[in-house]
Amino acid sequence: MLVTKSKSMKTLSPRLTPALGRELEALAQRRCVSKSSLVREALARYLAASPQVSKASFLERAANLAGCIEGPSDVSVSGEHLRSYGRPPGLAPS
């Protein structure tokens, strides 16, 4: 993946560990390119491979889950269910 330099580039100053800096320097010398060029190329590849964030709402993303659980339709109005609400199974009041 070739990333070309344009006139309107933004400057970024990442801090590298000494070992990573040496590796970057060595690779740049072997390939006869600048360290900046290597970093741009690596970042472009990383971003291209990253999953895209969905712009869908929670409702749209969870639509396939609606109705997938069996049980009472509305436990909030059932005194039977409210007596044991929040208690582990088997510890409901008698």
C-alpha positions as CSV (number, residue, x, y, z in Angstrom):
1,M,0.0,0.0,0.0
2,L,1.6,3.2,-1.2
3,V,0.8,6.4,0.7
4,T,1.9,9.5,-1.0
5,K,2.8,12.8,0.7
6,S,0.5,15.8,0.0
7,K,1.1,19.4,0.7
8,S,-1.6,19.6,3.4
9,M,-0.3,16.9,5.8
10,K,-0.9,17.0,9.5
11,T,2.0,16.6,11.9
12,L,1.9,14.0,14.5
13,S,4.7,13.2,17.0
14,P,4.4,9.7,18.4
15,R,6.6,8.6,21.2
16,L,8.4,5.3,20.5
17,T,10.2,3.0,22.8
18,P,13.9,2.8,22.1
19,A,13.6,-0.7,20.6
20,L,10.7,0.3,18.3
21,G,12.6,3.4,17.2
22,R,15.6,1.3,16.3
23,E,13.5,-1.2,14.4
24,L,11.8,1.7,12.5
25,E,15.1,3.3,11.7
26,A,16.6,0.0,10.4
27,L,13.6,-0.7,8.2
28,A,13.6,2.8,6.8
29,Q,17.3,2.4,5.9
30,R,16.7,-1.0,4.3
31,R,13.8,0.2,2.2
32,C,15.4,3.6,1.5
33,V,12.3,5.5,2.7
34,S,11.6,7.9,5.5
35,K,10.4,6.8,8.9
36,S,7.4,9.0,8.4
37,S,6.5,7.2,5.2
38,L,6.7,3.9,7.0
39,V,4.5,5.1,9.8
40,R,1.9,6.5,7.4
41,E,1.9,3.2,5.5
42,A,1.5,1.1,8.7
43,L,-1.2,3.4,10.0
44,A,-3.1,3.3,6.7
45,R,-3.0,-0.6,6.7
46,Y,-4.1,-0.7,10.3
47,L,-7.0,1.6,9.8
48,A,-8.1,-0.3,6.6
49,A,-8.1,-3.6,8.4
50,S,-10.0,-2.2,11.5
51,P,-13.7,-3.0,11.7
52,Q,-15.9,0.0,10.9
53,V,-18.1,1.4,13.7
54,S,-21.8,0.9,13.1
55,K,-23.8,4.1,12.8
56,A,-27.0,2.2,13.5
57,S,-29.0,2.9,16.7
58,F,-29.1,0.4,19.5
59,L,-32.7,-0.6,18.5
60,E,-31.6,-1.3,14.9
61,R,-28.6,-3.4,16.1
62,A,-30.7,-5.4,18.6
63,A,-33.8,-5.9,16.5
64,N,-33.0,-9.5,15.9
65,L,-33.0,-10.1,19.7
66,A,-36.6,-9.0,20.2
67,G,-38.8,-11.9,21.2
68,C,-35.9,-14.4,21.5
69,I,-36.5,-15.0,25.3
70,E,-39.4,-17.0,26.6
71,G,-41.1,-16.0,29.8
72,P,-43.9,-13.9,31.2
73,S,-44.8,-10.9,29.0
74,D,-44.6,-8.3,31.7
75,V,-43.3,-9.2,35.2
76,S,-43.6,-5.6,36.5
77,V,-47.3,-6.0,37.0
78,S,-47.3,-9.5,38.5
79,G,-47.2,-9.6,42.3
80,E,-46.0,-13.2,42.1
81,H,-42.9,-12.2,40.2
82,L,-42.3,-9.0,42.3
83,R,-42.1,-10.9,45.6
84,S,-39.0,-12.8,44.4
85,Y,-37.5,-10.0,42.3
86,G,-33.7,-9.7,42.7
87,R,-33.4,-12.9,44.8
88,P,-31.5,-15.9,43.6
89,P,-33.7,-18.8,42.5
90,G,-34.9,-20.9,45.5
91,L,-34.6,-18.1,48.0
92,A,-38.0,-16.5,47.2
93,P,-40.2,-15.6,50.2
94,S,-42.9,-18.1,51.0
